[in-house]
Amino acid sequence: MAPTASASTRQAWSVLIVSTWAFTVCFMVWMMFGVIGIPLKKELGLNATQFGLLTATPVLTGSLVRVPLGIWTDKYGGRIVFTALMALTVPAIWLMAYATAFWHFLVIGLFVGLAGGSFSVGTPYVARWFPKERQGLAMGIFGAGNSGAAVNKFVAPALVVAFGWTMVPQVYAAVMLGTVILFWLFSHHDPSHLVPSNTRFVDQLKALKDPAVLKYCQYYSIVFGGYVALSLWMVQYYVGEYGLDIRVAALLAACFSLPGGVLRAIGGWLSDKYGAHNVTWWVMWVSWVCLFLLSYPQTDFTILTVDGPKTFHIGLNVYAFTALMFVLGIAWAFGKASVFKYISDEYPKNIGTISGIVGLAGGLGGFILPIMFGALLDLTGIRSSAFMLLYGVVWVSLIWMYLTEVRRHDVLKRAPSAEQRA
């Protein structure tokens, strides 16, 4: 017997709430190395490139599993896949506390990284419980679980200072186990949401031949990949650039991570109202401005005047830097939601697969970028080179978007009609 409309609505909101909580915990675990990597860097004697590899390793696994997880969610349902995924991470998280060598952390990090694939499970699972006109908001609320990156910055530094870094994975393993139980009790399954398919994984990747999918992958590589990369990188950036204590550095870094996660729901609402294209266009321009200013390194220069040489200093102080990071976090929160609004609009029958592919691209961005940040720092000695790299990536997005979309739409108006998008 089919559930009544009111019962279905209650189930939908129950699914959304418990899925958002589960995703928050998964993201918190996924970003764990962004904090515990700092004492590990000192303990293991790592350079910047090795530190980047350490923090990025979980992101690699979380990215690679996104496509198959999206396919399995379409086929078996989000409740089963999400529960199994979280349960698999618990032993690996616990074992992290007993690792002693660099390669131990890399190997265990690959298994912990499975938690990052939760996004490709939760997105189609949540979206199918809501009508199309509310899917942007629903996916935005679920995506607010990205704020787990900020939660990690509040919880992990306190545990590190009070008990040492080994306490962090032990506490996180217990929290994840509790979340598995909570999710199973309060989530629901609807057989009508399943998409029967005998399509193979390789066949699903054929969607990459669609130029629009490639474009959305590029957009997401900056708004999500950049978000993940900076969430992992910012605590040590504050410590190195401004000489702050790890707790203060984590608190300030949360000024980027928290709005970058929580405000995703507002981005979903704006995308429903004004269209994915319009929101994404303005997100890219705000990102361009912020990254241009963040890219400028601390500089002292001397000029000759009529009164003799005078030296000037140009550079962002910690307050201006944090304010720009806050604005950038808001922009990327909106952008993460708007990219997935594109997908729900244009691929309603294949949300799981397409979101998995786009999520894969974003996750790979989050894996590659921290390693490149470290390599650039080792090569140039300039910490703001990380923002220079992101600035170049945003340029690519703006040019691509202008050539394929902006010349066809008025970005100051509401969402274009289906005929205009065709």
N, C-alpha and C positions, 0 to 999 in steps of 0.2 A: 504493500500500500504506500502510495507516494505521500510524503509529508505535506501538511498544510502550508499555506503561504507564510503564516506567522512562525510556524516551526522551522521552516526553511530559512527564514530571516534570522532567527535566533541561532541556528546552526552556522549560518554564514558568518555572523559576527563572532561566534565562539571560535570558529576556525581562524578568522583574521587575527583575533587577539592572541590566541595561544601560538599561532605561527609567527607572529611578530616577536613575541617573547623568545621563542626558540631561535629565531634568526638573530636576535640581539646577542644571545649567549654564544651562538656559533661564531658570530663576528668577533666577539670579545676574545674567544679562544684563538681564532685565526690571526688576530693582531698581537698575540701574547709576546712575540719576540721583539716588538717595538719598544717594550719596556725592559724585559729581563735580558734582552740582548746587550744592554749597556753594561751591567756588571759582568756578563759573559765575555764581552769584548775585552775588558781589562783582565779577566781571569785567564782567558785563552790567548791573549796577546794578538788580537786580530787587527788587520789594517782595515781601511774604509771599504775596500772592495769585498773583503771577506765578511765584514759586518753586513753589507748589502745582500750578499748571498745568503747569510744566515737568516735575516729577516724575511727574505723573499721566498725561501724554500717552501714553506707551507702554502704560499700563494700559488705556486706552480701546480701542486696537486689539486687544489681547490678550483683551479681554472680548467685543467684537463678533464676533470670528471663532470664538468657542467653539461656538456652536450649529451653524454649517455644518461645522466640523471634527468635531464629534461625529457628525453625520449621515454625513459622508464616511468616518469610521472604521468605522461600522457597515457601510457599503456596499463599501469598497475594502480595508479592513484597516489596522491601526495601523502596521505596518512601513513601508508606502509613504507614508502621510500624514505620519507623524512625521519621516521622513527628509527629505521634500520641504519640510516646514515649517521645519526647522532650516537647511537649505541656503539657503532664501530670505532668512534673516536675516543671513547672513554679510556680504554687500556693504554692507548698511545699517549694521551695527555698525562696520565699518572706516571708512566715510565720516564717522562721527560725529567722528573725530579732526580732520577738516578743516572742520568747521562754525565759523562766526564770528559769526553773528547769531542773535538769539533765535528768529526764525521758522525758521532752518535747523534748530535743535535740535528744534523742534516737529514739523516735517515728517519729518525723519529718525527721530525718536522714534516716529512712527506706524508706520513699517516695522519698527523694532527691536521694537516691541510685539507683533509676531506671535509672538514666543517665548512670550508669556504664554498663548497658546491651546493650548500643548502639554498642559496638564492634561486638556482634554477629549478629547485623542487617547489619552493614556496610560491614563486611568482605565478606559474600556471595553476597551481593548486588553489590559491586564493582567488585569482581572477575569475575562475569558472563558477565561483559561488555568487558572483554579482552580475547585474545587467551591464551591458556594454557602456552605457552612459556613466556608470559609476566605477568602472574598472580602473581608470586612471587614479582615482582617489584611493581605491582599495589597494592597488599595487604600491601607491605612494606610502600609505600607512605601513604596509608590510616592509617596504624598503627602508623605512625609518629605523629598522633593526640595524642598519649601518652604524647607528649610534653606539653599538657595542664597542666600536673603536674608542669612543670617548669613555665608556664605562671602564674599559681596560686601563685607561690612563688615570682614572680615579682609584681603582682598586689595587692594581698591580704595584704601583710605587709604595703604597702604604704597607703592603705585605713584604716587599723587598726590604724596606727600611726596618720593619719590626721583627721579621723572622728570617730574612734572607731569601734569595730568589727561588730556592727549591720549594718554598711554600706556595708559590703562585700556581704551578701546574697541579699540585695536590688539591688546592681549593677549587680550581677550575674543573678538575675531573669530577669532584663531588657535585658541583653545580650542574654540570652537563648530565650526570646520571639522574639528578632530580628532575631536570627538564625533560628527559626522555619519558619518565613516568607521567609527568604533568601533561605532556603533549598527547600521549596515547589516551589519557582519560578524557580530555576535553576537545579533541579533534573529532572530525566526522568523515564518513566516506559516502560518496554518491556515485553509484555505478554509471549514471547517465553522463558523468564528466569524463569517463574514459574514452580514449580514441583508439579503437582496435587497429592495429597495424602490424604487418609483417615486414615493414621496411627495415633494412639493415642500417647500422650506424654509418657505413660508408655512403649509403644512398642519401641519408639525411644531410651529409656534408655537401651534397650537390647544391644545397641552398646557397652556398658561397658563390655560385655562379651568378646569383642575382646581384646586380650592382647596388641596389638599395640596401641589401643586407651588409655588403662590404662597407658601405657608407656609415650605417648605424654602428658597425663594429668600430670604425675609426672614431666616431663621436664618443662611444662608450669607453674607448681606451684612454681618453683624457678625463672625462667626468667621473668615471669609476676607477679606472686604472691609476690615474693621477691621485685620486682621493686615497686609495689604498696605499700607494707608494709614500705619499706625504704623511699619512697616519703612522706608518712604520718609521719614517725618517725624522719627524719633527722633534721628538724628545731629545735625541742625541744632537740635533741641530741647535736647539736652545742651549744645551749644556756646553757645546763646543763654541758657538758663536758669541753667546752672552755670558758664559761662565755661571749658569744657574744651577741650583741644587736639583736633583732628579725629580723631587716632588713638585717644586715650582715649575720646572720645565714641562712636566706632564700636565699640570693644571693649565698652563698657557697653551700647550699643544691641543688640549681639549676644546679650546675656543675655535679651532678649525674642525675637529672631528665631530663635536656635538651638533652644531647646526648642519654640518654636512650629512648627518644621518637623520636627525629628528625632522628637519624641514622638508624632507623628501615628500611627505604627505601633501604639503602646500604646493609643491611642484606638480604633483599629480592632479590636484584640483585646478591649478592654472592651465595645465595641459588639456584637461577636459573642457575648460571654458574657452581658451584662446587657441588651442591647437598645439600639437607637438612641435611643429615647425617654428612658430613664432617664439615659443619659450626657448627652444634650443638656440635660435639665432642670437637672442639677447644674452643668453648664458655665455656663449662663446666670446662676445664682445666684452662683457664684464671680466671674463677670465683673461682676455688679452691685456686689458688695462692693468689688472692686478699683477699679473706675471711680469709685465714690463717693469713695473716699479720694484717688485721683489727681486728681479734679476740683477739689479745694480749692486755691485759689491761695495764693501766699506772702502772708501777711497780718500787718500790725502794727496793734495796737489799744491804745488807752489807756483805762484806767478810773480813776475817782476813788475813792480809799480814804481811811481815816481819817488815814493818814500822807501823803496827797497823791496826785497822779497817778502811776500805774505803767503802763508800756508792756510788752506781751507780744507775742511773735512766734509765729505758727502757720504751719507749712509743712513739706513733706517735704524732708529733706535728700537728697543724691544717693544715699546708701546705702538709705534707706527707699524712695525712688522706684524704684530699680533692683530691689529685692526684690519690690515689687508688680508691676512689669513682668514679672519672671520668672514669677511665679504666673499672671499674665494670659496669658502666652505658652503655658504648659502647658495652661491651660483651653481656649484656642482651638485648640491642637493636637488635643486630644480632640474638640472640637466639630466641627472640619473633617472628621474621620473619621466621626463619628456621623451627620452629615447625609447623607453618601454611603452609609452603611449603610441609612438609610431608603430611598434610591433603589434599591439592589440588592435589598432585600427586596420592595418594592412594584412595581417596574417592571423585572423581570428580563429581559424581551424588548426593552426599549427604553432600556437603560442609557445608550447613547451620546447619544441625543437629550435625555433628561431631565437627564443630568449636564451636557450642554452648556448647557441653559437655566438650570439652577441655578448653574453656573459663570459664566454671563453675568451673572446678578444679583450674584454675589459680586464679580466683576471690576469691574462698574459701581460697586459700593460703593467698591472700591479706587481708582477714578478720581475719583468725586465727592468723597469724604471729604477728600483732601489739599487740594483747591481750597477746600472749606468751612473746613478748618482755617486756611488762609491768610487767607480773607476774615474769619473771626471774629477772628483775631489783629490784622489791620489795623483792624477795627472796634472791638474792645474793648481791645486792648493786653494781653490776658491770655492767656498761653501755655496754661494749663490748660483754656482753653475748648474745646480739641480733645477732652479727656476728658469734658467736660460734654456735648458733642454725642453721643459714643459711649454715655454713660450713658443718654441719652434713647432711643437706638435699642435698647439692651438691655431697657429697660422695655417697649417695644412687643413684643419677642420673648417676654418673660415673660407678659405679659397674653394674647397670642395663644395661647401654648402652654397656659396654664392653662384657657382657655375651650374649646379644641379637644381637649386630650389629658389633662391632669392629672386632671380630674374623672372620667375613665374608667379610670385606671390607678393602681396603687400603685407609686410611683417607687422604693420601697425594695426591691422584689422583682425577680426576673429578668424577662427579656423576656416580654411577654404572648403568649398563643397566637394563632394565626391567627383563631380565632373571636372572641377579644376585640378584635382590631384591626378586625374587619369592622364 
